[in-house]
Structure formats: C-alpha cells, structure tokens
Amino acid sequence: MLNKILSKMPFISILNFRDVCPSSRTVLRSFISSSSYSQVHLAPWMLLPGKLEDKESIRFCTYEDEMVFKRTNAPPEFYDDLCLGTSYGWMVMLDKDIEPYLFNLFSLKKIKLPNIDTFLNIVCVTGPIIENGNYIFYYEGRRTHLKKIRSVHQLWHEFMYKAVVSAKPSHNNGDFYVLVIIERGNSGTAQLAFCYAGDDEWMQLGGYNESYCDVVCHDNMFYALNYPDKVEIWDVHNSHPTKRTNIVAAFPQKIFDTKSSLRNFNTFRNYLVEVSTDLFLVVRFIGGVLYNCGLYALELKHETLFFQVYKLDTSKKRWEEVESLGDLAYFVGANQSKSLSVHGNSAYKANSIYFTDDSWDMIYWNKKHFDVGVYHMEDKSIERKILFTSYSEPPPFWIDPESLID
C-alpha cells in the first residue's frame, strides 16, 4: 500500500518523506528497489550554502533561484571540508587532515578513499595543514620539490583539477571507482589517479607527459579528454584499467584562433559530454576583466565569455563544430558533465549550456564572486548569475536530485 502511495507522490514529497522518522528511510529504500518505482530524470539542481543570514543551512535551487529544497543544520563537513566534485549526488571531499573521502549529504554516509600521499606526484605532506602552513613534497619531472601550503584550498588548486565517481556507491553492491585529475606543479601536465572501491592506494593511468582535462564515466569504461589531440577509452573490467582505444583527433584550429583574437582572454576550460553514443567537446572561454573598485583600486574578475561546441567524428577522427544542441541542455562545472532533455521543463531552456565556477586558482585568489551563468547557443548570449553580495563557501555545484533519495 505504501509503495502505491509513494509512486503517486511528487519527487519533492518523496524527498521530504525520507526524513519523517527512521523507519521511513527503510520504507523508502524498499520502494526504490521495487517495481513500483520508476527512475525520475530531473534537471540538475544547484547546490548552494545558506544565505548570509542563514549560514547553517544548505539550499537546492533551480538555476532561476527557485528554492526547491532546503536542509537546515547542515553537516559540518559541508562547510569545514573541501568539495572536489560531485557525481550521482555524492561529493568527493578533502578534509583538514587532507584525507579524501566520499560523502552523501542526506544519508551522511562517508566512504574513505586512499590517502593523498599515494597520488602519483606527491611524495608526502608534513602533517595536517595548519594556520601557519605546512609543507608538501612532490615530483616535477625527476626532481623533488618542496612547497609551503597554507590551506586545503591552496593544495587543491595547485595540484588537483577534477574528481568524479563512476556510479552511486550505494548501488551495484558498492562496485564503483573514483578518478581524480592531478596536475604536476607548474609543468602544464596532468595525469589520472584511479582507485576502485576499497583500494588502499591510487593507481597512475597514462604517461608522465599527458595533459588530461576531463573524464566521463560510462558503465565499465570511461572516456578521457587528453589535450590537445586525443580521446582515450579505458576499460575498467579488470583489476587494473587498460586503455582500449586511442582516438587521435586534434583540437580544432578555430579554438586557438579565437583565443588569439580575444583582448581580455584569460584561459579556457575543456569539457567532455556524452550524448547517447556520441562525444562532444565543450570549450569554455574565460576572460579576465578589470573593474574599478575605487580610487586607484582595480580588481581582476574572471568571467565566462562564450562557448564553442564540437562533435567527435570517429570515422574522420576530427571534431566538427555544432551550432545547436537541439532540445538538450548541458551542465558543466566541477561535476561530471551532463546532458539532458529539458523539453517541458520551465526551469531550464533548451539549446543552452549551464555552468558553475570550476576555475579553482581564480576562486582561491579572488574571493569576491563566482562565475556562474547560462550560455544560449541560438543567439550566443550569456546570462550571469549573481549568487551573493560577498564571497561564500563552498562554491556552487550541480547535483542530481534523484540521487538524494539514496
């Protein structure tokens, strides 16, 4: 009877039901695993900290800032630790003792990940990071370097780029893996750190001179975007992942020509998006804009300027520019990139790219705003989202709402 009632309830009501009492969670888990439950496909929500006057809460909003769900008494991990990325409603976190773990905001479940000093380029860290700073020993080339780190945030933006989880840890008998893109100091290269659930250390994937910039997980494989000319397909069936396919497809020259033509260009970010069986390269051009903040005072802010989208033609091994996304919307940022049909969803617009801020180095040094907005492919216009009047942590992330009922 309860399953029949739950099957007719709106998603928000189901989400609220789980917190009625301890036994309601058991009932809900039984419902989700039953044939009565049909998996919903909702557009991602933006995960935000509470507003300045309500700092102990967590808000889940659509892009238009329509608050769809709010949780009071946020767990301390949400504010005290650093989120490296989100996948399937789970957050990849780094605590003050620089220990990584997975965290579910609603169940409050934690899953320990291998120690950070087993990352491929880090030798050791001299204890927890404290106010006066601590030291990290790392490899760059064949030399060992020493660097003072004053915060977990600095450690993240100096050495790490993105983290994704392959599946919900609560599903598939806990069969999942985690990927982290690791940067090598100032060398301009980036490698993949990989671990299966339950591993004691991270595995290095790829060679030393690789420059990975995004990954997308799909079943028992993942796609890796390797700048400037490769897409790699890795098989993770066995105890150690193996590279199954290496597609050599140089980034379009238009990207570099566009970069050279921009006066206020700062950097660009590259995202890999999977749509059915096709792969798309989404290029985000970010400018550095000087603002007058008073007499003799200038402030540099980073802002997304526009996007370019390309589809991978596997037969010709080249990227073809795309002018329209159809009825799809893309969601990019520190989350695993996602595409979704938003037909009939008034909160989001089709043929648009919704983005959150993942420029960690710029966020770290400029704590006045986040680069959040939506880019409309049809008229190449951009809408910026002003979230707060002053800096607030953590930065916004996209999160899949259906994952919250795990």
C-alpha positions in Angstrom: 0.0 0.0 0.0 2.8 2.4 0.9 4.6 1.7 -2.4 1.4 2.6 -4.3 1.1 5.9 -2.4 4.7 6.8 -2.9 4.5 6.0 -6.6 1.9 8.8 -7.0 3.8 11.4 -4.9 5.8 14.3 -6.4 9.6 13.9 -6.2 9.9 16.7 -3.5 7.3 14.9 -1.3 9.3 11.7 -1.6 12.4 13.5 -0.6 10.6 15.0 2.5 9.1 11.6 3.4 12.5 10.1 4.0 13.1 12.5 6.9 9.8 11.8 8.7 11.2 9.2 11.0 14.0 6.5 11.0 11.6 3.8 9.7 10.6 6.0 6.7 14.1 5.6 5.3 13.7 1.8 5.4 10.3 2.1 3.7 11.8 4.4 1.0 14.7 2.1 0.3 12.3 -0.8 -0.2 10.2 1.4 -2.5 13.2 2.4 -4.7 14.2 -1.2 -5.2 10.6 -2.3 -6.1 9.0 -2.3 -9.5 6.7 0.5 -8.3 9.5 3.0 -8.6 10.3 4.4 -12.0 13.6 6.3 -12.1 13.0 10.0 -12.4 15.1 12.2 -14.7 15.2 15.7 -13.3 17.4 18.5 -14.4 20.3 19.1 -12.0 19.8 21.4 -9.0 22.4 23.9 -7.9 23.8 23.0 -4.5 24.4 26.2 -2.5 25.4 27.1 1.0 22.8 29.0 3.1 22.4 32.8 2.6 24.5 35.1 4.7 21.7 35.4 7.3 21.2 31.6 7.3 24.7 30.2 7.2 23.9 26.8 8.8 21.6 25.6 6.0 22.0 24.0 2.5 19.9 25.1 -0.4 19.0 23.2 -3.5 17.8 25.5 -6.3 17.0 25.5 -9.9 19.0 27.9 -12.0 16.3 30.6 -11.7 16.9 30.5 -7.9 13.6 28.9 -7.2 14.5 27.1 -4.0 13.1 23.6 -4.4 14.5 22.1 -1.2 16.3 23.3 1.9 18.1 21.4 4.7 18.7 23.1 8.0 21.5 22.2 10.4 24.0 21.4 7.6 26.5 18.7 8.5 29.9 20.3 9.5 31.6 18.5 6.6 29.8 20.7 4.1 31.4 23.9 5.4 34.6 22.6 7.1 35.9 20.4 4.3 36.6 21.0 0.6 34.4 19.5 -2.2 36.5 18.4 -5.2 33.5 17.4 -7.3 30.1 15.8 -7.4 28.7 12.7 -9.1 25.4 11.0 -8.7 24.6 13.0 -5.6 27.9 12.1 -3.8 30.6 14.6 -3.1 34.3 13.9 -3.3 35.7 15.6 -0.2 39.1 16.6 1.2 39.2 17.2 5.0 41.5 19.4 7.0 43.9 16.5 7.6 44.0 16.3 3.7 42.3 12.9 3.8 39.9 12.3 0.8 36.5 10.6 1.2 33.1 10.3 -0.4 30.1 12.0 1.4 26.4 11.8 0.9 24.7 15.0 2.2 21.5 13.3 3.1 22.4 9.9 4.5 25.6 11.4 6.0 27.4 8.3 4.9 31.2 8.5 4.5 33.4 6.3 2.4 37.2 6.6 2.9 39.4 6.9 -0.1 43.1 6.1 -0.3 45.5 8.6 1.3 46.5 11.6 -0.7 50.2 10.8 -0.4 49.6 7.9 -2.7 48.8 10.3 -5.5 51.3 9.8 -8.3 53.2 13.1 -8.0 53.0 13.7 -4.2 55.8 12.2 -2.0 54.4 13.2 1.4 52.8 16.0 3.3 54.3 17.0 6.7 51.1 16.5 8.7 47.7 18.3 8.8 47.6 21.7 7.2 47.6 24.4 10.0 47.2 28.1 10.0 50.9 28.8 9.6 51.2 26.4 6.7 52.8 23.1 6.2 55.0 21.5 3.5 54.3 19.2 0.6 57.0 17.2 -1.2 56.1 16.5 -4.8 57.7 15.4 -8.0 58.0 17.5 -11.1 59.9 15.7 -13.8 62.6 13.7 -12.0 63.2 16.3 -9.3 61.6 16.5 -5.9 60.2 19.9 -4.9 59.1 21.4 -1.6 56.2 23.9 -1.4 54.5 25.6 1.6 50.8 25.0 1.7 48.7 27.3 3.9 45.2 25.8 3.3 43.5 22.8 1.8 42.1 25.1 -0.8 45.6 26.0 -2.0 46.6 22.4 -2.1 43.5 21.7 -4.3 44.0 24.4 -6.8 47.8 23.8 -7.0 47.7 20.0 -7.5 44.2 18.8 -8.4 41.8 19.6 -11.1 38.6 17.4 -11.0 37.2 14.4 -9.3 34.4 12.1 -10.5 32.7 8.9 -9.3 31.6 6.2 -11.7 28.3 5.2 -10.1 26.3 5.5 -6.9 28.3 3.9 -4.1 25.1 2.6 -2.6 24.2 0.7 -5.8 25.7 -2.2 -7.6 26.9 -3.8 -4.4 29.3 -1.0 -3.8 31.0 -1.5 -7.2 32.4 1.8 -8.2 35.6 3.7 -9.0 36.9 7.2 -8.5 39.0 9.3 -10.9 41.0 12.4 -10.0 42.8 14.6 -12.5 46.1 15.5 -10.9 48.3 18.4 -12.0 52.1 18.3 -11.8 53.0 21.6 -10.2 53.9 24.2 -13.0 54.7 21.6 -15.6 51.5 22.0 -17.5 50.8 18.3 -17.5 48.0 16.4 -15.8 47.6 12.7 -15.0 44.8 10.4 -13.9 44.7 9.0 -10.4 42.4 6.0 -10.2 41.0 3.7 -7.4 38.4 1.0 -7.1 36.1 0.9 -4.1 38.1 -0.5 -1.2 41.6 0.1 -2.7 44.4 1.2 -0.3 46.2 3.4 -2.8 45.7 5.3 -6.1 46.9 4.0 -9.4 48.5 6.1 -12.1 47.0 5.9 -15.5 48.7 7.3 -18.6 52.2 8.6 -19.1 54.1 11.4 -17.4 53.7 13.9 -20.3 49.9 13.6 -20.6 47.6 16.5 -20.2 44.1 15.2 -19.2 41.4 17.9 -18.8 38.2 15.9 -18.4 36.8 12.4 -17.9 33.3 10.9 -18.3 32.4 7.5 -16.8 30.1 5.1 -18.7 29.3 1.6 -17.4 32.6 -0.4 -17.3 34.6 2.2 -19.2 35.5 5.8 -19.1 36.4 8.4 -21.7 39.3 10.7 -21.1 40.0 14.0 -22.9 43.7 14.4 -23.4 44.7 17.9 -24.6 45.4 18.8 -27.3 44.7 15.9 -29.6 43.3 12.6 -28.1 40.2 11.0 -26.7 41.0 7.8 -24.8 38.6 4.9 -24.0 39.6 2.9 -20.9 38.2 -0.5 -19.9 37.9 -1.0 -16.1 36.7 -4.6 -16.1 39.9 -6.0 -14.7 41.9 -5.3 -11.5 43.9 -2.6 -13.4 42.3 -0.4 -16.1 43.5 -0.8 -19.6 43.4 1.7 -22.5 41.2 0.1 -25.1 41.1 2.8 -27.8 43.2 5.9 -28.5 41.4 8.3 -30.9 43.8 10.9 -32.3 41.7 14.0 -33.1 43.4 17.4 -32.9 41.5 20.2 -31.2 40.1 22.5 -33.9 42.3 25.3 -35.0 39.3 27.7 -34.5 39.8 27.3 -30.8 43.3 28.7 -30.9 42.4 31.4 -33.5 39.6 32.5 -31.2 41.9 32.6 -28.2 44.4 34.8 -30.1 41.7 37.2 -31.2 40.4 38.0 -27.7 41.9 41.0 -25.9 40.7 40.0 -22.5 41.3 36.3 -22.8 42.5 34.6 -19.6 42.1 30.8 -20.1 39.8 28.2 -21.5 38.3 25.0 -19.9 37.5 21.9 -21.9 34.7 19.5 -21.1 33.7 16.1 -22.5 30.0 15.5 -22.8 28.4 12.2 -23.7 25.1 12.2 -25.6 23.8 8.7 -26.4 26.8 7.2 -28.1 28.3 10.5 -29.3 31.0 12.6 -27.7 31.1 16.4 -27.6 33.9 18.8 -26.8 32.6 21.9 -25.0 35.1 24.7 -24.9 34.6 27.5 -22.3 36.4 30.8 -23.0 37.1 32.7 -19.8 38.2 36.3 -19.7 39.9 38.4 -17.1 38.0 41.7 -16.6 39.3 44.7 -14.6 36.8 46.5 -12.5 37.2 49.9 -10.9 36.8 49.4 -7.1 37.5 53.0 -6.0 40.3 55.5 -6.2 43.5 53.8 -7.6 42.0 50.4 -7.0 41.4 47.8 -9.7 40.1 44.3 -9.3 40.5 41.4 -11.7 37.5 39.2 -12.1 37.2 36.1 -14.2 34.1 35.7 -16.4 33.0 33.2 -19.0 32.8 34.9 -22.4 31.2 32.3 -24.5 31.3 28.6 -25.5 32.1 26.6 -28.6 30.8 23.0 -29.1 32.3 20.3 -31.3 31.1 16.7 -32.1 33.7 13.9 -32.5 33.5 12.3 -35.9 35.2 8.9 -35.1 35.4 7.8 -38.8 37.2 11.0 -39.9 39.0 11.4 -36.5 38.2 15.1 -36.2 35.9 17.5 -34.3 33.1 19.1 -36.2 31.6 22.3 -34.9 28.0 22.2 -33.7 25.6 25.2 -33.9 22.7 23.8 -31.9 22.1 21.4 -29.0 18.5 20.7 -30.1 16.2 20.2 -27.1 19.2 19.4 -24.8 20.8 21.5 -22.1 24.4 20.8 -21.0 25.5 21.2 -17.4 29.2 21.7 -16.8 31.5 22.7 -13.9 33.2 20.6 -11.2 30.5 17.9 -11.6 30.7 15.1 -14.2 29.4 16.9 -17.3 25.8 16.1 -18.1 23.4 16.5 -21.0 19.6 16.3 -20.5 16.5 16.9 -22.5 14.7 19.8 -20.8 11.6 19.7 -23.1 8.6 20.7 -20.9 10.9 21.9 -18.0 10.1 25.6 -17.4 13.1 26.0 -15.1 15.7 25.4 -17.9 16.0 26.4 -21.5 16.9 24.0 -24.3 19.9 24.6 -26.6 21.8 26.2 -23.6 24.9 25.5 -21.5 24.5 26.0 -17.8 27.8 26.5 -16.0 29.2 26.8 -12.5 32.6 28.0 -11.4 35.5 25.5 -11.5 38.4 27.9 -12.0 40.0 26.9 -8.7 43.0 29.1 -8.9 40.9 32.2 -9.7 38.4 31.3 -7.0 41.3 30.9 -4.5 42.8 34.3 -5.2 39.7 36.3 -6.0 37.1 35.6 -3.3 34.5 38.2 -4.4 32.3 36.3 -6.8 31.6 33.1 -8.7 31.5 32.7 -12.4 28.0 31.1 -12.8 25.5 31.5 -15.6 23.9 30.2 -18.8 25.0 30.5 -22.4 22.4 30.4 -25.1 23.6 28.7 -28.3 20.9 30.2 -30.6 21.8 33.9 -30.2 25.2 33.4 -28.5 24.1 35.4 -25.5 25.1 34.9 -21.9 23.2 35.4 -18.6 25.2 35.8 -15.5 24.0 34.6 -12.1 24.7 36.8 -9.1 24.6 34.5 -6.1 25.9 36.5 -3.2 26.9 40.1 -2.4 30.1 38.7 -0.8 32.1 35.5 -1.0 30.6 32.4 0.5 31.9 28.9 0.6 31.7 26.3 -0.8 31.2 27.3 -4.4 28.0 26.1 -6.2 27.9 22.6 -7.7 25.4 20.8 -9.9 23.9 17.8 -8.2 21.4 15.2 -9.5 18.3 15.4 -7.3 17.2 11.8 -7.8 20.4 10.8 -6.1 19.3 12.4 -2.9 16.8 9.6 -2.1 19.6 7.0 -1.9 
